[in-house]
Amino acid sequence: MTAESTPEPGIPGESGTTGPRHRAKGRRRKTRGGHKGLKIAAWTAAGIVVLGGTGVGYLYFKLNGNIKTVDIDQALGTDRPTKVDNGSENILVLGSDTRSGSNKKLGGGADDGSARSDTAMIVHVYEGHKKASVVSIPRDTLVDRPECTDTDGNEHDAASMVMFNSAYSTGGAACAVKTVESLTGIRMDHYLEVDFSGFQKLIDELGGVDVTTTKNITDRDSHLNLKAGTHTLTGKQALGLVRTRHGVGDGSDLGRIQLQQAFIKALINQIKDVDVFGNPKKLYDLANTATKAVTTDSDLGNVNKLMSFANGLKGISSKNMTMVTMPVQYDPQNANRVLVDKAKAKVVWKALENDRAIPRSATKGTATGQAEGVVTAS
């Protein structure tokens, strides 16, 4: 499983630009249009690529040619947090909603060639690669974005109190990584990105994902209509679920993150039950879709490296994953934004830096989207 500096269609004031900070009081507005949560597919894509390793010759070169890469290390240089050599890994996973090609119909809006990252997560894989913590970063978080250089060598000025997802739309993957490292003080060892259409195709080729909803979920904007009960979600339904922000909860990005986190666990459980080795065509189709869907950092930029990386993750089950949202509080001066709870966030980042579990106290009492428990793995 792309950041936003331009407004969503029909939503004034949703910009992540460096302009003046908006001030809006009153009830949190339920914004139109879902945003992506495609970050979750990147984890799955990485796992599926392992299967591609059984191919040789033409299949290898075909799959290898599918993978898009960005040279994060060259763009950011040496002005980065120190790499921690304790056997753990930190991966920044973003979701892409480019408005071009097959994503245009899925994402809505004009084909302007732009792309945004409305959801992001830091995946911390602990030493031994048997467990992981996932920290979701709300796109609506107001942050100080550092100056950065993108992968084309263009320099971008720093900006204060702008939406987190403006980092990607300003300077692409390199600036997104730079912003996350500035925010956390932790070096990102790898970068993974997945787009709309790739996510949907992956789910369909997996045969769907089983989830149980405890409430009805209806959202015309994300084309979702699920009654309470157990469902095998198609790719289109899964995309609608991870995009919906006002089908449940308070209409905020925080509620959507809770749905996405529940879906990740269902997805991981599902993929372990797929017998792709008994079906060569299914094996190839999955590997082909997965490698087309992902963009990686240069260190993961071929099938062999991605295979090795994914092999290191396959021992992590959903039961061994802790999933939290970065500690935030609602912005009292703008009902549509959140602010980092710096004291509690520092506890989270320090735990990851030292390869320790995230204390429950670090997220207690922080803002929540009120959608927890609405979706569970079947």
PETA-V364197 format. One record per backbone hydrogen bond with DSSP energy under -0.5 kcal/mol. CO is the residue of the C=O (numbers start at 1). NH is the residue of the N-H. If there is no record, write none. Layout:
[[CO & NH] [CO & NH]]
This chain:
[[1 & 194] [3 & 5] [8 & 11] [10 & 12] [11 & 14] [22 & 24] [24 & 335] [29 & 31] [37 & 40] [38 & 41] [38 & 42] [39 & 42] [39 & 43] [40 & 44] [41 & 45] [42 & 46] [43 & 47] [44 & 48] [45 & 49] [46 & 50] [47 & 50] [48 & 51] [48 & 52] [49 & 52] [49 & 53] [50 & 53] [51 & 54] [52 & 55] [56 & 59] [57 & 61] [58 & 62] [59 & 63] [60 & 64] [61 & 65] [62 & 66] [63 & 66] [63 & 67] [64 & 67] [68 & 296] [70 & 72] [70 & 298] [71 & 75] [72 & 76] [73 & 77] [76 & 79] [78 & 80] [83 & 85] [84 & 86] [89 & 125] [90 & 189] [90 & 190] [91 & 93] [91 & 123] [92 & 94] [92 & 192] [93 & 121] [94 & 194] [96 & 196] [100 & 103] [101 & 104] [102 & 106] [103 & 107] [104 & 108] [110 & 112] [114 & 99] [116 & 3] [116 & 97] [116 & 118] [118 & 139] [119 & 95] [120 & 137] [121 & 93] [121 & 123] [122 & 124] [122 & 135] [123 & 91] [123 & 125] [124 & 126] [124 & 133] [125 & 89] [126 & 129] [131 & 126] [132 & 322] [133 & 124] [134 & 136] [134 & 324] [135 & 122] [136 & 138] [136 & 326] [137 & 120] [138 & 141] [139 & 165] [140 & 338] [141 & 143] [141 & 164] [142 & 340] [143 & 145] [143 & 162] [145 & 159] [148 & 156] [150 & 153] [154 & 150] [156 & 148] [159 & 145] [162 & 143] [163 & 166] [164 & 167] [165 & 117] [165 & 169] [166 & 170] [167 & 171] [168 & 172] [171 & 175] [172 & 176] [173 & 177] [174 & 178] [175 & 179] [176 & 180] [177 & 181] [178 & 182] [179 & 183] [180 & 184] [181 & 185] [187 & 189] [190 & 92] [191 & 297] [192 & 94] [193 & 295] [194 & 96] [195 & 199] [196 & 200] [197 & 201] [198 & 202] [199 & 203] [200 & 204] [201 & 205] [202 & 206] [203 & 207] [203 & 208] [204 & 207] [209 & 233] [210 & 378] [211 & 231] [212 & 376] [213 & 229] [217 & 226] [219 & 224] [220 & 223] [224 & 219] [226 & 217] [229 & 213] [231 & 211] [231 & 233] [233 & 209] [234 & 238] [235 & 239] [236 & 240] [237 & 241] [238 & 242] [239 & 243] [240 & 244] [243 & 35] [247 & 218] [248 & 251] [251 & 31] [252 & 256] [253 & 257] [254 & 258] [255 & 259] [256 & 260] [257 & 261] [258 & 262] [259 & 263] [260 & 264] [261 & 265] [262 & 266] [263 & 267] [264 & 268] [265 & 269] [266 & 270] [267 & 271] [268 & 272] [270 & 273] [271 & 274] [273 & 275] [274 & 276] [275 & 278] [276 & 279] [279 & 283] [280 & 284] [281 & 285] [282 & 286] [283 & 287] [284 & 288] [285 & 289] [286 & 290] [287 & 291] [288 & 292] [289 & 293] [290 & 294] [293 & 195] [294 & 68] [295 & 193] [296 & 70] [297 & 300] [298 & 301] [302 & 306] [303 & 307] [304 & 308] [305 & 309] [306 & 310] [307 & 311] [308 & 312] [309 & 312] [310 & 313] [310 & 314] [313 & 316] [315 & 317] [317 & 320] [318 & 321] [320 & 132] [321 & 323] [322 & 134] [324 & 136] [327 & 341] [328 & 367] [329 & 339] [330 & 332] [331 & 334] [333 & 24] [334 & 337] [337 & 331] [338 & 142] [339 & 329] [340 & 342] [341 & 345] [342 & 346] [343 & 347] [344 & 348] [345 & 349] [346 & 350] [347 & 351] [348 & 352] [349 & 353] [350 & 354] [351 & 356] [352 & 355] [357 & 359] [359 & 362] [360 & 363] [360 & 364] [363 & 366] [369 & 250] [371 & 374] [374 & 214] [374 & 215] [376 & 212]]
